[in-house]
Amino acid sequence: MKTKLKLGILALIAFVTTTTIAQQKKINVTESSIAWTGKKITGKHSGTLNFSSGFLMFDKNVLTGGEFAVDMTSLQVTDLEAGKGKEKLEGHLSSDDFFGIKNHQSAKLVITKASKSGKGYKVTGNLTIKGKTNPITFDLSVNGNSAKTTLSVDRTKYGIKYGSGSFFDNLGDKAINDEFELAVNLKM
């Protein structure tokens, strides 16, 4: 009886040490950052957004998933000073012409697949902006308790067509690029 009990305990210990439980690493929303850049024919604008929550999932220290929520009400323009167009641009970006923040206060990314690629991962996920969800793929580097990426987002896929040369003729130098860039730094 004692031998069977010892064998059972050893089998349980072996099972527990070889079976890995997925680990969820929550991001520190105050230390993590999102910097955005939008370009137009005559220049560009940049700013920041804040995360409201987020986590990455790992299994045996390999990225398997994750989910992030962005507080769209935190949208800030950083390349202009107060009183010199900053408030006007922030108001326009918050309006229905762009992100419709009054009705869409959050954006979301859900990672659906991650595969090893070079020094990081090729990540595929579903990005939701303004209530519209589209697939997106990007590279993500992970180093200990931090991760970073730079990705391009085609705003027109989310119904943001204001100033798009793809939808409007004769915009001249008022045309705004369809894609904007996000530089994301995650701290866990």
C-alpha positions in Angstrom: 0.0 0.0 0.0 2.8 2.4 0.9 4.6 1.6 -2.3 1.5 2.4 -4.4 1.0 5.6 -2.5 4.6 6.6 -3.1 4.3 5.8 -6.8 1.1 7.8 -7.0 2.7 10.8 -5.4 5.8 10.5 -7.6 3.5 10.3 -10.7 1.6 13.4 -9.5 4.8 15.3 -9.0 6.1 14.3 -12.4 2.8 15.3 -14.0 2.8 18.7 -12.2 6.4 19.5 -13.2 5.9 18.6 -16.9 2.4 20.2 -17.3 2.6 23.9 -17.7 -0.2 26.2 -16.8 -0.5 29.2 -19.1 0.8 32.4 -17.4 -1.0 35.7 -17.8 1.2 38.7 -17.5 -0.8 41.9 -16.9 0.7 45.1 -18.3 1.4 48.1 -16.0 -0.9 50.6 -17.7 0.9 53.6 -16.2 4.3 52.5 -17.5 3.2 51.2 -20.8 2.8 53.6 -23.7 1.3 54.1 -27.2 2.7 56.8 -29.4 0.8 57.5 -32.6 1.8 59.3 -35.8 -0.5 60.4 -38.6 0.9 61.7 -41.9 -0.5 64.0 -44.5 0.9 65.5 -47.7 2.2 68.6 -46.0 3.6 67.0 -42.8 2.5 64.9 -39.8 1.1 65.0 -36.3 2.0 62.8 -33.3 0.6 62.1 -29.9 -0.2 59.5 -27.3 -2.9 57.2 -26.1 -3.2 55.3 -22.8 -4.0 51.7 -22.1 -6.9 51.0 -19.8 -6.0 47.3 -19.4 -4.1 44.5 -21.0 -2.2 41.3 -20.7 -0.1 38.8 -22.6 -0.5 35.0 -22.3 2.5 32.7 -22.2 2.8 28.9 -22.2 6.3 27.6 -21.3 7.6 31.2 -21.8 6.2 31.2 -25.3 3.7 33.9 -26.3 0.3 32.4 -27.0 -2.2 35.3 -26.8 -3.2 38.5 -25.2 -5.8 41.3 -25.0 -5.5 45.0 -24.7 -8.0 47.9 -24.2 -7.1 51.5 -25.1 -8.7 54.5 -23.5 -9.6 56.6 -26.5 -10.6 59.5 -24.3 -6.9 59.8 -23.4 -6.0 60.9 -27.0 -3.4 63.7 -26.8 -1.6 65.6 -29.5 2.1 66.1 -28.5 3.6 67.9 -31.5 1.5 71.1 -31.0 1.4 73.5 -28.1 -1.7 74.7 -26.2 -3.2 77.7 -28.0 -1.4 76.8 -31.3 -3.8 74.3 -32.8 -3.4 71.5 -30.2 -7.0 71.7 -28.8 -8.5 72.1 -32.3 -6.7 69.0 -33.6 -7.6 67.0 -30.5 -11.2 68.0 -31.0 -11.2 67.1 -34.6 -9.6 63.7 -34.0 -12.2 63.0 -31.2 -15.1 63.9 -33.6 -17.0 61.5 -35.8 -14.8 62.6 -38.7 -12.1 60.4 -37.1 -12.5 58.3 -33.9 -16.0 59.3 -32.7 -14.7 59.1 -29.1 -18.1 60.2 -27.6 -19.6 56.9 -28.7 -16.4 54.8 -28.9 -14.4 55.4 -25.8 -12.4 52.2 -26.1 -10.4 50.4 -28.8 -9.4 46.8 -28.4 -6.8 44.3 -29.7 -7.2 40.5 -29.1 -4.3 38.4 -30.1 -5.5 35.2 -31.9 -2.2 33.7 -33.0 1.5 34.2 -32.2 4.4 32.3 -33.8 8.1 32.6 -33.2 9.8 34.8 -35.8 13.4 35.8 -35.7 14.1 37.5 -32.3 10.4 37.9 -31.6 6.9 36.9 -32.7 4.7 37.3 -35.7 1.4 38.2 -34.1 -2.1 38.1 -35.7 -5.1 39.6 -33.9 -8.4 41.4 -34.2 -8.3 45.1 -33.8 -11.5 47.0 -33.0 -11.7 50.7 -33.5 -15.0 52.7 -33.7 -17.0 49.5 -33.3 -15.4 47.8 -36.4 -13.2 44.8 -36.1 -10.5 43.8 -38.6 -7.6 41.4 -38.6 -4.1 42.8 -38.2 -0.6 41.3 -38.3 2.6 42.7 -36.8 5.9 41.8 -35.3 6.3 41.9 -31.5 9.6 41.7 -29.6 9.5 40.4 -26.0 12.3 40.8 -23.6 11.7 39.7 -20.0 8.9 41.9 -18.6 8.7 44.2 -21.6 7.5 44.0 -25.2 7.4 46.4 -28.1 6.1 46.8 -31.6 5.5 49.4 -34.3 2.4 48.7 -36.4 0.5 50.4 -39.2 -3.3 50.7 -39.1 -5.4 51.5 -42.2 -7.9 53.9 -40.7 -10.3 53.5 -43.7 -11.0 49.9 -42.6 -12.6 51.3 -39.5 -14.8 53.8 -41.3 -12.4 56.8 -40.9 -12.4 58.3 -44.4 -12.0 62.0 -43.7 -9.3 63.5 -46.0 -8.6 60.1 -47.6 -7.3 60.3 -51.2 -8.7 56.8 -51.6 -12.2 58.1 -51.3 -12.2 61.7 -52.2 -10.9 63.5 -55.3 -9.3 66.9 -55.6 -7.9 67.0 -52.0 -4.5 68.3 -53.2 -2.2 69.0 -50.3 -5.1 68.4 -47.8 -5.0 64.6 -48.3 -4.3 62.6 -45.2 -2.6 59.2 -45.4 -4.9 56.2 -44.9 -2.4 54.5 -42.5 -1.3 55.8 -39.2 1.5 54.3 -37.1 1.5 53.1 -33.5 4.7 52.6 -31.5 3.8 50.4 -28.5 5.9 49.8 -25.4 4.5 47.3 -22.9 5.7 46.9 -19.3 4.6 44.0 -17.2 
